[in-house]
């Protein structure tokens, strides 16, 4: 039995993906999530073999969820599911240990193939992602991770980019406001930000939030 988790903030899309996935004998969707933090918690509880992650999710984006899931056992296979044919996102995905990358425009014809490929622990890259782009991303010099932020700092920056205050972020991450402020200050120092507006611009520029 192949156990699959679906994480996407659009309810209708999740329902459609579940229906499509469960047409395949031996596959079962064990959990659904609508934001990144919920996806991380659901994955830890349900221990899926494959996680289908929307890139642009609230609270924690798909790449950050992938980083944390691939950092420790059981390390499920990850399929980043996105509308973005973008070298920066693909590069981040590779750095996070992701072996699956599927454009939403390819989903109807290729989702089942992508999951079957990952179930064999092989890489699957969406057919619309050009070979030239993939080659550029996979060049050794381009795989150096230049992100100065820790996983928790990235999450705080994304939440600030979504317009949340430190008082709102604390309960989401189950930490006190002083801890949030500490992460915020550290992130600001690392990215050279001097204001909330600078943090928001950083989050947008690095595709942590959509505008």
N, C-alpha and C positions, 0 to 999 in steps of 0.2 A: 504494500500500500504506500503510495507516494502522498505525503502530507504537505499541504500547501496553505500558506497564509497570504491574504490579499490586503494591501494597504493603499487606500486612495481616499481622498476627501470627498469624492462624488458618490453618493449612495447608489444612483442609477448605474453608474459604471461598474461599481463593485458587484452589484446584482447580476449584470450582464456577464462579467468575467467569471463569476461563480457558476452560472448556468453553462457557459461554454466549457469551462474546465471539467465540470462533473459529467460531461458527456463521455469522457474517457474512462473506461473501466479501470479500476484500481487507483484512481486519483480521488482525493477527498480534500475539500477546503476545511481546515480545522479551525480557522479564525479569520475575522475581518477587523480592520482598523481604519479609522478616519483621520488620524494624525500620527506624526512620527513617534511621539512618546508612547502613545497607546500601542503602536505597532511593536515597539521594542519590548514592552511589557508582555504583549500577547505572544510574541515569539518565545520569550523565556518560559512562559507558562505552557504553551502548546507544542514546543519543540518541532517545528515544521522541517521538512527536508528542503523545501524551496519557498522563498519569500518573494512575492511580486510587489515591488515597491514603486509607487509613483514618486517621481523626483521632487515635485513641488508640493509638499505637504505642510500644514501648519505645525508649529511648535518645534519640530525637528525634521529637516528634509531627508529625502531618501538616501542620499549619500552618507549622511551622518549616522542614520540607522544602520546602514550597511557596514560602516566602519566598526561600530560597536558589536554587531552580530558576528562579524568575521574575526574579531580580536580574541575571541575565546571559544572553546568547544561549546556546542557541537558544530559550530560554523556552517550554517545552512547555505546552500547555493542562493545567490541573489540575482533576480531579474529586475533591473531598473527599467521602469515603464514610463516613457516621457514623450512629450510632443517636440522636444528640442533636439535637433540634429546639430549638436554643438561640440566642438573639440574640447572645450574647457570642462564640460560636464562629463564627457567620455573619459577624459584624462583623470578626473577626480574619481570616477567609478573604478577605473583600473587600479588606481592607487589604494582604493578602499578594499580591494580584493574581490571585486565584482567580476563575474564571468559572463553575465547576460545583460544585453542592452537592446531593448525593443522599442521602436517608435510606435506611438499610439495609432498612427496612420497605417501601420502594418499589422495591427492586432488581429483583425478578423481572419486573415489568412495564415498568420505565423505564430500566434500565441502558443498553440498546442505544440508546434514544432520546437519553439524556444524552450518550453518547460521539459519536453522529452529529452532535448539535448542536455540541459542542465542536470536532469535526473541521471544521465550517464557521466556526469562530472566533466562535461566538455563545454567549451566556450560557445556562446551564441551571440552574434552581433547582427542587428537589424539589417536587412538587405538594402535599405535606403541610406545607410551610413556608408559613405564612399570608401573604397579601398585606400585611396590617397589620404583621406582624413584619418583612418585607422592606423595607417603606417606612420603618419606624423605623430600621432598620440603615443604609439608604442616605441618610438625612438628612445634609447636609454636616457639621453639628456633631458627628455621631456617628462620622465617619470619621477623626477625628484620632487618631493612634496614640499612646497614652499609655504604652506599654511602655518602661520606662527601660533595659531590658537589651539588650546586644548579642546577636547570634545565638549566639556561643559561650557567653556567660554563661547564656542561656536553656537551652542544652543541659546545662550543668553543673548548673543548678538542677533540671532534670528528672531527671537521673541521681541526684542527691542525694535527690530526692523518691522515687525508686524504691528507695532504701536502699543505694546504692553509696557506697563510701568514695573519698577522693581517690586512694588507691593503686590502686583498681580502675578509676577513671575515666581515668587517664592512658593505659593501653594502648588503651582503647576509642577515644580521640580522637587517639592517636598523639602525645601530648605528655608532658612530664615532670611529676612531681608538683608541682614548684614552680610551673609554669604553671597547673595545675589550682587550686592554692591561691590564686594571684593572681586568677584568674577568680572563685573562690568569694568571696574577700574583697571584690572590687569589686561583685559581685552583692549581697552582704549589706549593703554600705554603701548601695547604691541603693534597696533595698527595705526598709531599716530593720530588718533581721534581726540578732539578737544570738546566735543559737544554730542548731544543725542543725534543731531542732524548728520554729523560725520559718521556715526554708527549706522544710521539708516542708509546712507549712501553706500557704505561698505557692504551692507547686507544685500542691497540691490545689485551692486556691481558684481558681487560674487554669487549671484543667483540664489541666495538664501531665501529670498522672498520674491514674489511676482508682483509686477505693477501693471 
